[in-house]
Amino acid sequence: MKKISEHIDLLIQDMKKRKQKPEYVIMGRNLCTEWLIEMSREGLIELNDVKKYKFNHRGVPVIVCESEILEVAPNAKYLMEG
């Protein structure tokens, strides 16, 4: 099974090939938990004792949602033009 961070990187690369700027990484809670474990094992993230976290993947903000999806969303302005 591919690492979640590798899958996100592939989605971002695909978006850049289409000349779209990745605006957000959207992932479900369970995937986010697995991603955080993966990132902490690699030493790429440090979790401190705070009430609210803001996560980024290579500078792209991460949004956590209820449904179990993993998607990289482009700028909303592009979606409205198409």
N, C-alpha and C positions, 0 to 999 in steps of 0.2 A: 504494500500500500504506500502511495506517495505521501510525503509529508504535506501537511496543510500549507505551510509557508511556501513550499515548492509549487503547489497548485495555485496559490495566490499570485506568485511570481509569473506563472504561465498566463494567467488571466490578464495581468497587467501588461505583459509583453504583447499579447494578442490585441489588446486595446490600443497600444502604442503603434502597432503595425497598421491599424485602421486610422491612424492619426487622430486618436481621441485621447484626451487627458483623463486619467483615472481620478475621480473625485472622492469616492468612498469605497471601502471594503465592507460589505454587508455579510454578516455571518450569524448563524443561530447560536444559542447559548451553549449547547453541548459541543459544537465545533469550536467555539471560542475557548471553552475550558481546555479542550485538547490542544489547541493552538498555544495557549498560555503555558501549558505543561511542556510542550515541545520547545518553546522559546526559552523557558527557564532552564531546561536541561542543557541547552546549547549556550547558556550564559548571555543571551541576547536581551534579556529583560530582567528587571529587578522589581519585585513586588514588595512595597512597603505597607505599613499598617495605616491606611487612609480609608475614608468612607467612600470616595468616588474616584474612579480611575478613568483616564482618557488614553486609549491605545492607538498606536500608529503601526502600520506595516510599511517600512521603507518610505516614511513621510506621508503616506496616505492614511487619513483617519479611518478607524474601524468603528462601525456601528453594529451593536449587538441587538438581535431581534428574537422573537419567540419562535418563528418557524425555522426549521433546519435547512437553511440555504447557505450557499457560499457564492457570492457574486461580487464583481468589481463594477461599480456604476460610474458612467461618465458624467460630465457636467450636465446638469438638468437643462441648461440652455440649448445644448445640442439635441436633446430629446424633443424639445418643443419645436425646433426647426424642421425635424424630419417628419 
